[in-house]
Amino acid sequence: MKKRHLIFSILYLLSSLTNFCSAQQKKDEFKIGIFWPPVWKYTNDEQYKILSETHVDIVQNVSSTDLNTQEKNLRMLELAHKYGMKVYVSDPRVTGSDEDIKAMVETYRHHPATGGYYIRDEPDSAALGWAIKTYRTIAALDPEKVPHVNLFPDFALKNYEHGYVERWIEGVGKEHLKYLSFDIYPYKKNGRLEKSYYNNLDIIRRAGLKYDVKTSSYLQSFGIMNLYRRPTPGEMRLNVYSNLAYGIKNPVWFCYATPTGQGEQKFMNSVIDSLGQKTDLYEPFKALNFEMKQLGKTLIHLDAKQVYHSGDSLWMGTKQPPADFIWLPADSKSEVILSLYRDRRNGNQYVMAVNKSFSTARELTFRINKSVKKVARISAITGKAEKAPFHAREHTITETFLPGEGKLYLLR
């Protein structure tokens, strides 16, 4: 009997270890989301099949859609589960009492497609305390899921970094916070760029490193009359790769379906138009998601330790690389983003170089520090390391970059 008991004990321990390792692997998955799913009229098999083909993992429901009932959330969950996706449900009980929140969680927590619970988008300083309390309540009721709160960008609040972002992290507790999420959209009307775009990415990058939490941000796939222009594929690509260069682990597109009935905000067609049809952004959206998923196999393990910008003029919150930086453009006027990562698992170093032009393809040459003996490129097609055009004698590498494109390199 003792021998049999020992065998069962060993099997139980092995099973527990396997489950733990599986949970850890799942925890460290690079995931892509959408914010603003197909509306109720188009919450059907056809639309979710189309969505599933774009390499999206998470469908975020929000309080401003027409999907905020138990019936509609459950229908979304059924469709998402069929096509291998998860849903952040949005249920008005989240703003109620602790008992209301408990009832809400119990409604969805056992469904295999439940990925999280929408709490609030862009709470201001006054609402942050409520959001913290609600987040902790949901996290205690369902520790495996994501209580979702998305923060404002810096221009919306005073004392942003310490009095808002860090207050949020410390209030929730870094051990509970699944993602540090925020949004900022770079492509304004009349060809302008949001001046604090890179500054915001750097604030979130530093906070993520300081508190050891994964970061999430929103990518622009929308236009709003008189506010934001509808992005081109090149602009979408730069939005993607600049976010990856700053260490974002959970990019979420706003928006996928085109919102209607939003008062004074008149949305231009996004990836799917208001009639449920694909637009010209669908294929670029799909292709960029595929690239992110492949590179994400590596990026999920990397910390963006240093980020620099080269070129004649710098944007708010950016700085030139030092003269002894490990990877420098041969032409200092080249407008590129340079990000140095370290792999948390083994200490390996990686560099991402991003062409900051969203309209022009460029051939770029980089000078690489003599301490580097070998360079491999991480393929955006396979996710695997492949041979890079590294000239060992000259210690240079020359590559052609599409508008807005980034390339990820492993240094040895």
PyMOL commands that set and color helices and strands:
alter all, ss='L'
color gray80, all
select helices_A, chain A and resi 2-27+40-42+45-52+70-82+92-95+98-108+125-141+154-156+160-172+189-191+197-211+233-245+282-299
alter helices_A, ss='H'
color red, helices_A
select strands_A, chain A and resi 33-35+58-60+86-89+114-121+146-150+180-183+215-220+250-254+302-309+327-329+336-343+349-355+362-368+375-378+385-387+390-391+396-401+406-411
alter strands_A, ss='S'
color yellow, strands_A
deselect
rebuild
show_as cartoon
